[in-house]
Amino acid sequence: MLPYMKHTGYVNTQQVLVNTAPPYVALRANERLASVMTVATSDCSGGAGIEADLKTFTAHKCYGLTCMAALTAQTPQGVYSIHEVPREHFELALKSNLRDMQVDAIKTGMLTKNAVGVLLEVMSGLKAEERPPIVVDPVLVASSGASLVRDESVIQDIKRLAPLATLITPNVHEASQLLGCTEQELQLDNVENMISKAQELQIVTQCPNVLLKGGHAPWTDVRGKRYVTDVLYTKNGNCVVYLSDCCDSKNTHGTGCTLASAIASNLAHGENLEHAVYGAIQYVHNAIEIGCSVSKAHIKENGPINHVYGIKTPLREMVKDLCYSAHALAIDSQDNLPEDDAPKGNSTRSSSTSSLVSQIRDSGHFFEYLVSDPRVKPHWESYTKHDFVKRVADGTLEREKFKFFLEQDYAYLDNYAQVHCIAASKAPTTSDFDKSVQIVTSIKTEMERHREKMMKHFRIPDMKHFDEIKMGSALKNYARFFDDVAKNGSWIHLCAALSPCLMGYGHALDNFKDAITVDKDDIYYSWCQDYLAPWYRDAMQEGLVLLDRVCQMTDDWDSLCEIYATVCKLETAFWDAALQYEASR
Amino acid sequence: MLPYMKHTGYVNTQQVLVNTAPPYVALRANERLASVMTVATSDCSGGAGIEADLKTFTAHKCYGLTCMAALTAQTPQGVYSIHEVPREHFELALKSNLRDMQVDAIKTGMLTKNAVGVLLEVMSGLKAEERPPIVVDPVLVASSGASLVRDESVIQDIKRLAPLATLITPNVHEASQLLGCTEQELQLDNVENMISKAQELQIVTQCPNVLLKGGHAPWTDVRGKRYVTDVLYTKNGNCVVYLSDCCDSKNTHGTGCTLASAIASNLAHGENLEHAVYGAIQYVHNAIEIGCSVSKAHIKENGPINHVYGIKTPLREMVKDLCYSAHALAIDSQDNLPEDDAPKGNSTRSSSTSSLVSQIRDSGHFFEYLVSDPRVKPHWESYTKHDFVKRVADGTLEREKFKFFLEQDYAYLDNYAQVHCIAASKAPTTSDFDKSVQIVTSIKTEMERHREKMMKHFRIPDMKHFDEIKMGSALKNYARFFDDVAKNGSWIHLCAALSPCLMGYGHALDNFKDAITVDKDDIYYSWCQDYLAPWYRDAMQEGLVLLDRVCQMTDDWDSLCEIYATVCKLETAFWDAALQYEASR
């Protein structure tokens, strides 16, 4: 198999064939990558500046170019040194990039007087149709608080640049500077004011499109939840208001750079502005929320965001590749390579509880372990003691809510069957595979029964009704989680994700079986009895056995607890949604 | 659903909820990213230097930091300007990164005299156990041919740095300079010499580990195939020889930077050196082979490699997300967003052939279209007219080859069933879903028949035999392609990938049915008859109908042709492997 190797005099020599690219990916040979140039300043610590820009371009599958106006020696702690790049060098970098390379979009960040001058000169020299879209992040101060460019005329410079740009992305502070007022005077306390200020910024900067960012001033809704509002005001007078949850993170270093770079990346891919901004807001939001820890312990805030949350580690992917040939090298690293990219929680098991682990492994009861884990328990309780079940049992649930639930449940089963298909494809043994395929078949049978029952009880005239069920948001969230685990998780994770539905319905009916007072002819009664029936109890028993097998196959019980807790929450929300349902009139 | 919005005076206002992070991914909150610092020079055109380094770190899910010794204004065309960063600034960047940030590995590239001085001072000031692993790419000239640092003492500098490093990665040219000889004198024309030169480099540089790269001087094997040899010589006197196919690409700008950065990334992830080097070689190999087109037309060579080949575009992924809420914004961009990340070939259909398209769509025959496509036809022919089938039909095939084939085919069916499970999970309609599940069940039945036949004819004593079948490399390649399409392709692509097996066996037997002269009691005879049997013909007929449906669902017939061609090649190789099989004695 390794034809090139003659016997060498070196005893400890191993020979390894390096695999080629994944075949399907390789079909896209010589692909024209969308390319984006950042014209900005370097942040050596990597959280902001051209470093954050290049990370963002790369994470967006774009080709990144740079043109640096200055370098900073900075960390989240502060700015220690600024070095301006000579005008001539900046000019040569800009011009040679534009002459020799494809540039589909430009993003500008922190600039110097010289850089703005050169950029204006070069850009105005291009015809409008030759000029790539420019996204201007009007940086005045770094998020570390230091003003990199002390020259006050920076505001004037931005105003000169903006008319050539496609979009300008001021935050509250920058907006106030550009409008020549204080932040208080902006009165950005409601959507109307934000829209009106965005419109004013359009007039003042003469930039055709303005994204006014509300991230520095989140609002609170009636339920006490904090949220962020960003307003895009476009050249046609259209307006898009983006609402996102507020992340309580102190690590927001480089968010401005990243947002503008993500917008530029999406534009370079040919997306329209409204979509480009949507994608960028979600990307930054995710990067903040997922976060990362890369600064030393003495740095308490202003840490970087996680630009790479969506990326997989190439070597881990290679090792999973069927044709990977370097296993022999893995003598001591085999242990270092985790089975997959599973989320690793901080292990909460101390040495005293590790005897519990071996006890459970010996004698079973992993299900009991899971539902009594402090992360899972509250959600398991609210799920299996849900008022929805009580109100079915005693017959007080409104019919239309039950009908809504059954429809959603029907759509859920469709999805549940799909996920079992994926579980089948990941099954470690033939018998696991066969079981999954059996389950798929029995879900299909259950769906048929579901349809018959509903057609009878709710006088549904034809099958078309079932194809037209719209997924509610609770179901969408649930299906989304399944999809995510199916794509990114292992068979073990899928087993954990698929378990709460099976086990929970059974336990919920156990909890309320004495409360079943509804008439025996009622569909509510038969619904309750289904989950108390012997065939369902058998399925639950198999579910217990499966969990006991699963816990033998991994040490990372924390991930399984996290998944179990998440699905219990999703189940609770599913019943909540049924209780809250109001038929539209 | 959008509670925050009061009526505003602005008519054209849309409100959009921004989704949160994919739930499973978000479980890894505040993850400790592996972090790597590049100490090198900037290449504004993005192909090499700190730009290539940051792209590589990001593509490896690492957090990147920089410490720049100099900036260059360069493109694949040449170097236009070099600007050295002042010593004080470099020193502050280096020290503040090391003080405030986690640095799990360092990669050095093109350096200046000052930079080497500071780096040596700072690194020797650290205790060995505090010093992160350093990968030294001993850059002497850029791949554009220009020497960035004219001072001849650069070789001495590298020799001063190397003892503090973990690995040094010279190419042939750099090796000759470090050893003080010409490239010819190195005589790198066989593995033994490469190992011995790597050992000499270890002595000369005092770097504990040496990777001697052969990429600039590929060798040719007995079959005329060019391949690249890289040799890792480690501090324990162990040696790993990495063999990879040679890519005939002129776009190799930045490969040295990228390789060293990928190694540093893998080391930062905690991989051992042998594995880290393997992963890096494959990554660079893929990045060259897949390639990209980002320079303007007048640039003919030395273009950049594709650092982002494995990355998915976030916005495209978001749009597929069940909870994505910005569809309403997509008024004119809905068309811009392709259905998925399918490989897009350059459409070969001119307007004259588009009438053929509508003709096929109206009347069927998409299968005939596929197998007569010039990219598919030669591979379809060599597959369906394969000597293997002829030799089964006339009974001249050696029994042990047939047994090997049946075993591989058995293992193939297992995989084939798995891929049908994934096709089921992606099926666009319930009826497609049901069909896939049916197929899975019938494959399972076929596998059973397979086992019975083999146990009878080859006197296999027990079932364990079938679980112990080792996949041969032809099967591995085939399964790998399936896996890849299952993960990255759509249902349509999977249909195309699964079709050649079904259709080809039938057509192959059609081609050789007059040659079936083997005895009727022979297993060869019944094997032939299976694919001529009515039930098989029915399945083929269903396969034709499916392809006719598939061609209605996409305009991107090129991708389907590429996939069809690839699978025909894999089928041919599968039968080749059986013919070439020699039982080991």
Interface residues (C-beta under 8 A of the other chain):
Chain A: M1 L2 P3 Y4 M5 K6 T8 G9 Y10 N12 T13 Q14 Q15 V16 L17 V18 N19 T20 A21 P22 P23 Y24 V25 A26 L27 R28 A29 N30 E31 R32 L33 S35 S42 C44 S45 G46 E51 L54 K55 T58 A59 H60 K61 C62 Y63 G64 L65 T66 C67 M68 L71 A73 Q74 T75 P76 Q77 Y80 S81 H83 V85 P86 E88 H89 L92 A93 S96 N97 R99 D100 M101 Q102 N190 V191 E192 I195 W219 D221 V222 Y227 T229 N236 G237 N238 C239 V240 V241 Y242 L243 S244 D245 A262 N266 H269 G270 E271 N272 E274 H275 A276 Y278 G279 I281 Q282 Y283 H285 N286 E289 I290 G291 C292 S293 V294 S295 K296 H298 I299 P304 N306 H307 V308 Y309 G310 I311 K312 T313 P314 L315 E317 M318 D321 L322 C323 A326 L329 A330 D332 S333 N336 L337 P343 K344 G345 D414 A417 Q418 V419 C421 I422 A424 S425 T430 F433 D434 S436 V437 V440 T441 K444 D467 M471 S473 K476 N477 A479 R480 F481 D483 D484 V485 A486 N488 G489 H493 S559 E562 I563 T566
Chain B: M1 L2 P3 Y4 M5 K6 T8 G9 Y10 N12 T13 Q14 Q15 V16 L17 V18 N19 T20 A21 P22 P23 Y24 V25 A26 L27 R28 A29 N30 E31 R32 L33 S35 S42 C44 S45 G46 E51 L54 K55 T58 A59 H60 K61 C62 Y63 G64 L65 T66 C67 M68 L71 A73 Q74 T75 P76 Q77 Y80 S81 H83 V85 P86 E88 H89 L92 A93 S96 N97 R99 D100 M101 Q102 N190 V191 E192 I195 W219 D221 V222 Y227 T229 N236 G237 N238 C239 V240 V241 Y242 L243 S244 D245 A262 N266 H269 G270 E271 N272 E274 H275 A276 Y278 G279 I281 Q282 Y283 H285 N286 E289 I290 G291 C292 S293 V294 S295 K296 H298 I299 P304 N306 H307 V308 Y309 G310 I311 K312 T313 P314 L315 E317 M318 D321 L322 C323 A326 L329 A330 D332 S333 N336 L337 P343 K344 G345 D414 A417 Q418 V419 C421 I422 A424 S425 T430 F433 D434 S436 V437 V440 T441 K444 D467 M471 S473 K476 N477 A479 R480 F481 D483 D484 V485 A486 N488 G489 H493 S559 E562 I563 T566
